[in-house]
Amino acid sequence: MLRTGWISLLTTVLALVLGFPIAYLMTRVKGAVAALLTACVLLPLWSSVLVRTAAWIVLLRRDGIVNNALQWLGLTGEPVKLLYTEGAVVLAMAHVLLPFLILPIYSALKNIPDDYMRAAAMLGANRRRAFFEVLLPMSRAGVWSGCLMVFLSALGFFVTPALVGSPQELMIATLVSQQVREMLDWPFAAALIGVLMVVVATLTMVFNKAVSFNRLIGGGA
């Protein structure tokens, strides 16, 4: 369970680092560029998680595109172990769950009037200060809701860790599957599921205290 929580936390952090700039950019562009960015975010949701995970296997395996590129550039003399590592699990899971973080942040940023940033500039704030003192605090609800959705989804992920990870990256959903399919230990599997449900319910209640779900779905504060 600790390993599952750690990998889910790393996945959430990576998704936030990658997703916030994309969501911010989506609120600043218009026309064809905006349509292209939106399509890039939404189209992966229409493809299977298995297909997207298999693509990472092609990229990260020893004779894959990434290793070939590293050797061609002279950065490595031989293939590097990228697949079946914790990094591969975190990277693939962050990619699969990225839209679930981008969309809430985009919604929060889109609802912030541009007048606020202009007012901050008129009062002497540079763009960096206006971002951290105006834009970021006002988008906090979207950030927290997106992070919660990614983290809770990562806790129960099965396909991606099973395909790109090793036994050292065994997560609770994979363990449940093993207990049911291989060991036929239904009581232990049920106990694992119960623990996971308690964790998810606790995190949801804590989040509900910090950020109202009414704000999560676009209502008032």
Summary of the structure (lengths in Angstrom):
residues: 221
radius of gyration: 20.3
end to end distance: 34.0
largest distance: 67.0
contacts: 655
relative contact order: 0.13
helix: 78%
strand: 0%
